[in-house]
């Protein structure tokens, strides 16, 4: 009878360890998903897509000439 009690005790302890391990793994997975969601919320996907689809040329300001005055002055 002592042997059967020992076996039951060992079985219960093993079940507890396995359950703790599963809970820890599930919690870790939840944390990873949470951090992944937070990083996605910061920059929406379509914003990234649109920025990469339309490259902006380097803007270099130049002196503007008014075409109106050139036409009026005739030259």
TILO-91187 format. One line per field, with one value per residue (C-alpha): residue in one letter; residue number from 1; x, y, z. Coordinates in pm, whole numbers, padded with zeros to 5 digits. Example, Ala and Ser with C-alpha at 12.3 -4.5 7.8 and 13.67 -1.06 7.14 Angstrom:
2
type <- c(A|S)
seq <- c(1|2)
c1 <- c(01230|01367)
c2 <- c(-00450|-00106)
c3 <- c(00780|00714)
END
This chain:
75
type <- c(X|X|X|X|X|X|X|X|X|X|X|X|X|X|X|X|X|X|X|X|X|X|X|X|X|X|X|X|X|X|X|X|X|X|X|X|X|X|X|X|X|X|X|X|X|X|X|X|X|X|X|X|X|X|X|X|X|X|X|X|X|X|X|X|X|X|X|X|X|X|X|X|X|X|X)
seq <- c(1|2|3|4|5|6|7|8|9|10|11|12|13|14|15|16|17|18|19|20|21|22|23|24|25|26|27|28|29|30|31|32|33|34|35|36|37|38|39|40|41|42|43|44|45|46|47|48|49|50|51|52|53|54|55|56|57|58|59|60|61|62|63|64|65|66|67|68|69|70|71|72|73|74|75)
c1 <- c(00000|00287|00409|00075|00066|00415|00315|00005|00208|00467|00194|00029|00361|00436|00093|00152|00490|00346|00056|00294|00507|00203|00085|00429|00446|00097|00185|00507|00315|00062|00341|00498|00165|00104|00441|00382|00043|00192|00459|00196|-00020|00260|00292|-00001|00087|-00072|00137|00453|00321|00229|00561|00753|00527|00586|00952|00997|01272|01521|01379|01634|01494|01600|01543|01203|01143|00798|00672|00411|00672|00869|00565|00468|00810|00847|01175)
c2 <- c(00000|00235|00185|00279|00596|00689|00635|00850|01120|01118|01129|01430|01611|01547|01675|01992|02049|01998|02233|02502|02461|02497|02807|02965|02890|03033|03349|03392|03350|03613|03856|03805|03862|04172|04324|04233|04408|04718|04745|04709|04982|05237|05240|05112|04883|05098|05397|05196|05071|05417|05568|05300|05319|05689|05784|06152|06334|06541|06892|07161|07515|07724|08088|08128|08365|08496|08406|08681|08961|08807|08800|09155|09299|09125|08976)
c3 <- c(00000|00066|-00288|-00438|-00226|-00340|-00702|-00660|-00487|-00763|-01026|-00860|-00829|-01195|-01295|-01092|-01255|-01602|-01526|-01398|-01708|-01935|-01751|-01776|-02149|-02206|-02013|-02211|-02537|-02425|-02344|-02686|-02860|-02654|-02746|-03110|-03105|-02943|-03209|-03481|-03328|-03337|-03717|-03922|-04210|-04478|-04372|-04431|-04764|-04892|-04792|-04976|-05283|-05345|-05300|-05232|-05427|-05234|-05217|-05301|-05294|-05592|-05661|-05821|-06108|-06149|-06498|-06473|-06462|-06748|-06970|-06878|-06934|-07264|-07200)
END
